[in-house]
Amino acid sequence: MMLRINDIDYDQRKVPWNGLGTDISKAGSIDEALNIAGLNWDVVQRQAAQIMGTGEAVPVEGQYVNVRDDNGMPLGIVGARYSIVQNIEAFSFMDSLIGEGVRFERAGMFKGGRAVWILARLPERYIMLGNEISPYIVFINSHDGTGGVRAAVTPIRVICSNMLSLSMKRALRTWSVRHSGDMMGKLDTARDVLFKSFGYMDALKTEAMELNRIELTVNEIKSIVYELIPITADMGERKQDNRQDQRDDILQRFYEAPDLMDMEDTGLKLLHAVSDHETHYEPLRKTGSFRENLFISGINGMGLTDKARELILSA
């Protein structure tokens, strides 16, 4: 099998949030975590205005601008019914999670504060077919009007730092977090977070076992990868070359990644190769926000890995 050889340094694979945000592992409370990460600012609302041709600012009825109170940065335009949830309010229930063994890891923000995130690690240790999987949860509070407080389970295959954020009907991977100001409400929210997170990890383990039972031939592996990364005649030459490079990268990881060398040629091995590609493949032209966008895509869902799973199950 002829592959375009990519320069892959398998020893340099890092978790998607590497270099993002601030280390908050020493924080003993959510208030302390926000202070360490510089996220202890509030959001205030100002009347939205339209600048006319004369330079006059005319108020726009029913629309407001969410603004950071520390530097005046606008975060998003919202309607009159929008209710601000400050960062300390959004994440206050996490103090209860610490009592359950959950550990703070990192915290940061996207796009200047339009969304604020906190990453925490679950206390459970999962071994799936000989692979250690570390379960993390990302909590996101949005201030741009696109959503409220969300939680997303982000499992990491420890040996290679690959994300395994599969979307499955049998268990939720992302959900909204109920905001509550009373102590019992916070405890209930914390328990709900743990219940859904553990449920997702159990479902992921079942999924891995099912995929590991699917044996694939050399031709089936190549066919799935080629269907996963299609190349059509109407594509430009550069796009075709980029697609071919992605195909070769997945196949190269399948056959050469040290953590996959001892695995049988199964659906699970191919899924790991695709997740390795989606987590660590770097395009020739990287933008300054490449690492941030990779992290966001892992939170929202790994589209390529999800599609690979569907193709493998239908092979």
N, C-alpha and C positions, 0 to 999 in steps of 0.2 A: 504493500500500500504506500503510494507516494504522498508525502505530506510536505507542505510548505513549512519549513522549520522556523519556529518562533523562538526567540531568546527568552525562555521562561526560567526565572530564578525561583524555584519552588520554596527555597528556604526563606525568602523575603515576603511571603504572603502574610498580610496583616488583616485584622478585623476591619470592617468597613468604616468604623468611626475613628480609626487611628488618626491622630492629629487634629481631630475635631473637638470642640468644646473644652471643658476643664475637668480635671480629675477631682471628684468630690467624694472619694472613697473614705476620707477621714471624717466626713460630716456625720454628726450624731443626730441631726434633725433636718427636716426639710427647710426650715428657716436658715439654718447654717449652710446647707447645700446651696441655696439661692444666693446667699452672701458671697460664698467662695467663688461661685461661677459668674458673679456680676449680673445676676438676673433678679435682683431685689428692687426693681423699679416697678412703678405702677403705670396703668394705662388710663388716660383721661380722654374725654371726647370734646371736640370742637365743632362748631357749626361748619358744614361744608359750604363752599362758596364757588361761584363761577366767575372767572375773570372776563369781563366784557372787552370789546375792542377799544373802549375809552380808557381801559385800565381800572375801571371800577369793579370792586368785588361785590357781587350780588349773592346773598345767601340762597342756598338751595333747600327748599322746604322738605323736611322729613329725612334729610341725609346728614350724616355726621362723619367726622374723621377721627379714627382712633389714633392717639398720639402717645408716645413715650413721655413720661413726665420728667425724665432726667436729661434728655437731649433734644426733645421736640420732634423726633423723627416720626413721620406719618407711617402708619402700619396698614391702614385699609379704610375704605369707605363703607359705612354700614347704615342700616335703616333705623328708624326711631324705636323699633321694638327690640333692637339688639341689646343684650345685657352683658356688660363687661364682667368677666371672671378673672380677677387678678391672679398672678402666678402663685402667690402664697395660698390663695383660696383653692385654686385648681389642684394643687399637689398636696394639700394639707393631710389628706388621708394616708399618704405614704409613711407618715410617722408610725402608723399602726402596722404597716408592712415590715418595718425594721424589727418590731417585736416578734415577727414570725420568721426571722432569719434572712429576709431579703436585704441585699447589700447595695448601697449607692455605688455607681461606677463613674459616670460622666454626665455633664449637663452642658447645654449650649443653646444656641438659637439659630434659626434660619432667616436669611434675608433681613438682617438688622433687627429682628424681634417680631417679625410677622407671625412666627411660630416659635415657641420655646419648648425644648425637649429635655427630659431627664431619663437616663438609662440606668436600669437596676438589674441585678442578677438574682435569679431565684435560688433558693437554698438547695433544691433537689439536684442530684447528680444522675444523669441518664446515660446508660450504656446500651447502644443499639447495634446489635450484631458485631460486637467488638469495638465499636466506635464510641468515644465519649462525646456527648452532645451537651453543651452548656446552654441552658435556657435564659435568655434575657427578655426584659420587657422595656419598651420605649413608651413613655407617656408624653403626649404632645398637647400643649395649650395654644390655640390659635387666636390671634388678635386681628386678623385681616378680614374677618367675616365669613371665612370658608368653612368653619366648623368649630365645635366646642372642644372638650377634653377627650382625647382618644388614647387607647392603649393598644399596643401591637406586640405580640410575642415574636421574638427574633432569635431562633435557635442558631447556635454556631457549632459547627463540627470542629472540635478543638485542634486536631492534628494539622489541619490546613487552614483554619479560620474561615471556612466557607459558610455562607448563610444557607439555611434550609427553610426559608419562609414560604412553605407551600400553602396554597389555598385549598382547603378541603371542606366538603359538605358535612363531614361527620363532626367537625369541631371548628369553632370560631378562632381565627387568628387575630382579628382586629375587632374592636368594639368601642362604644362610647362609654365614658366613665361618668357615673352620676355624681353631681356636685352636691355636697351636703355640708352644712355648717355645724351640725350637732355631733357630739362624740359618737353616739350610737350609729348615726348615719355614716360616719367615717369608718367605723369598724365593719359595718355591713359592706361598704364599698371595697374595703381591703380584702375581705373574705371572698367577695365576688371575683375580684381580680385573680386571687390565688386559685379559686375553683376553675375558672375558665382557662387559666394558664396551664394548670396541671392536666386539664382535660385535653387541651391541644397537644401537649407533649405525649400523652398516652396514645392519641390518635396518630401522631407522627410515627411513633414506634410501630404501630400496626401497619401503617402504610409502607414503612421501610421493609418489613418482613414480606409483604405482598410483592413489592418490586424485586426483592432479592430472589423470589421463586421464578421469575421470568428469565429464562435463558435466551440469549441473543446470539445469532450467527454474525460473522464478519459483515455479510451483505446487509443484514437487518440493521446493524449498528450504523453503517454508512448511510443506508436509506433513511433512517430516522433523523440523522444529523442533517442530511441534505433537505429533507422536508421541513425541518426546524428552521434552517437558514436558507430559504429559497433564493434562487438566482433565475431571473427571467431575461429574455432577449431584449426587452424594452428598457432595461436598466443601462445606465451609462457605464463605461469601462471602469471608472474609479469605484463606483458602487459595487460592480461585480467583483472587482479585486478585493474590496473590503469584506464582502460576504464570503468569498472563498477563504480569506484569511481567518475569518471567524470559524468556518467549518473545520479548517485544518487545526486551529487552536483547540477546539473541543476534542477532536480525534487524538491530537498529540497528548493532551492531558489524560484522556482515557487510557492510552497505551503506555505513557511514560511517567505520569505523576507517581512519586514514591509511595504515597499513601494509598494508591489504587493498584499497585503492581501485584499484590498477593490476592486480590479479589477475583472471583470468577467473572466471566463476561455476562453479567446479568443487567436487568433493568435498573437496579439500584446503583451499580457501578457507573452506568451511563448517566444516571441522574446526578451523581456526585461530580462527574466530569463537566456536565453542563452548569451546575451550580458553581463549580470552581471557575469556569469561564466567566459566568455572569458576575461573580464576586470580584474577580481579580484581573480580567482582561482589560488592558489599557489601549484605547485607540491611538493611532499615530498622532492625531491632533487633539490634545487635551485642553479643556478650558480651565480657567482658574477655579471654577466651582465643581470640577469633576468629582472630587472626593465627597463633597457635600451631596451632589446629585446621586452618587452611588448609594450613600447612606439612606437618602430619602426613598430611592427605589426599593431598597431592602425593607423599609418600613411599610411602604404602600403595597408591596407584593412583587415577587420575582416573576415577571411575565414569561421570560424564556424558559425558566425551569418548570413553571406550571405547564407550559405548552409541551415540553419534553415529556413530562409525566403522562399527559394525555396520550401522546403518540406511543409511548412505551406500553401503556396499558391496552392500547388497541392493536399492538403489533401481532 
